[in-house]
Amino acid sequence: MESSAVKKIIILAVVSVSIICCIAYIYWDNNRLTIEEQTIQMDALPKAFEGFRILQITDLHEKEFGTGQTDLIRKINAQEYDAIVFTGDMLDDPQQSDYTAFFDLLDGIDNKENAYFVPGNTDPDSYVVQEQRGLEKSAFILQMEERGVLLLESVKTIQKEEDTIHFVNFDLASLNPEEGFKAVYGRVGRPVEKETAYLDYQNQMLEQFSKLNDADEEVLIALSHYPVVDEQMDYLDRFYALRKNMLILAGHYHGGQIRLPFIGAPFVPEAWYENGGLFPPRDRVSGLWEYKNTQQYVSAGLGSSDAVAFLKFRLFNPPQINLLTLENK
């Protein structure tokens, strides 16, 4: 056999083995669950809530970790936490009617004493408007709440001894109750959100924030699917009064989903950036940051999306859940 033919065979073999190794690594990396722990210091955190732990789950996108989510359930149940929050995109399509991947997870979680959910852009509508019955919670939300997880619409207060903290929906927490409800600028709206019955109901939810207006020292844990980038924070600061002592928990970015050595995430889905999220600031992709005295923690989440065609996988970015411990600053 000629040496040139041998070289071609060797090259082909090396390329084939390299491709197989890459595919095997990506599969392994996309299925190895990690837990990221973060201590967050907050001003005016009540003494009774020192060491309060929040477990954040986000962006599942119907991915399965073991049959019936057994691997993910085992990882969650091994943690000690005081509240568990789901910050959206548990499903992979707003039109999806099979909720198995998410509900199998909920059925297996032991500690749901304080469990809250805010929807993402790939989750079904939270409400539907029926011609005869008016505004109703959707089947997705009703079945989720039957499993012990509450849709966080306004304010949910947790009390320990004489102290309290409040879990709030960021979209409403960023508005002024005296001005009424309107969609946060830059947020993707849905048809149901334009319905009069829905807007009236949101105004009722917004009124619940009035009791917090005069309580400057109250600690708020604000849940949002979408990170609140600096540009959006500037906008909100001009038109609304940003609340003190607020920690935002968000997801959506998947930590960039694809991460490259020495570069980081080349893209995140962010409409507020002029370049649409191409080459975002490296310190604004995941983790903890602070801007205008507001802290924000963004989880890289569990699953992946096809925001970029043919790239529905994670690279150098293993799935994660997040255990956040609050301390007084």
C-alpha positions, 0 to 999 in steps of 0.5 A: 500500500502506498504511503499516501494511502496510509496517511489518508487512512491514518488522518481519517481514523484520527478525525473519526476518533476525534469526532466520536470523542467530541460527541461523547464529551458533549453528551457526558458534559450535558448530563453531569449535574453540578451544584453551584453554591453562592453566599449573598450578603444583603443589607438589613437581612433580618436576624432570623433569616441569617443563613436562609437558603434558596435552591434555584432551578431554571431552564429545564427545557424538558431535559431528562436527567435519568428516567423520571428525573431520578438523577435530578431529584436525587441531587435536589433532595440531597440539599438542605434549603428553606425555599425552592424557586423555579425561574422559568422555561421548564418546558420547551414550547409554549404550545406543549401540552405534555408536562411530564418532564417538569411534573415528574421532577415536582412529584419527586421533590421532598421539600416544597414548603416554600416553592415558587414559580415564574414563567419563562418564554417557552412555558405555556400561558399562565392564564386563559380567558374563557368566553363564559367563565372569564379569566382562569389559570391554565391547566399547566399552572393548576396542575403545577400548583396541585403538586405544591409549587405556587405561581408567584404573581405578587407578594408571598411573605415568609415569617420566622419568629418576628421577622419577615422576608418577601418573595415577589414577582419582579415584573410587578415589583418594578412598577409603581402601584399608583400608576397601575399595571403595564408590561415591563418595557422590553418584555415579550408579551403574549396575546392573553396579556392584552386582555382586559380581564388579565390587565384588571387582575394584574392591577389587583395583584399590583395593589398588594405591593402597596403595603411594601412601599413604606417599608424601606427595610423589607428584604425582597427576593424578586423572581424573574425569568429574564435577567435585568441588564444594566440598560434595563435597570437604567430605564426602570430607574428613570420611570419607576422607583427601584426598591431597596434591599432587593435581590433578583434571581433569574435565568434565561441565558443558559450561561451562554449555552456554548462557552469557549476557552479564553472567550466565554459565551459568544452569545446570550439572547438579550434584546436590550443589548445593541448587538442582540447579545453577541459577545456580552460582557463576561461578568453579565452572563451568569453568577452574582453581580450588582448594579445601582445597589441591586444585586442579581444572581443569574443561574446557567440552568439545566437545559438548552434551546435552539436559539441558534439553529443546530446548536441545541446543546451546551459546551463547556457549560455543565447543567447546574442547580444553585444553592444560595445562602443569605447573610447580613452584610 
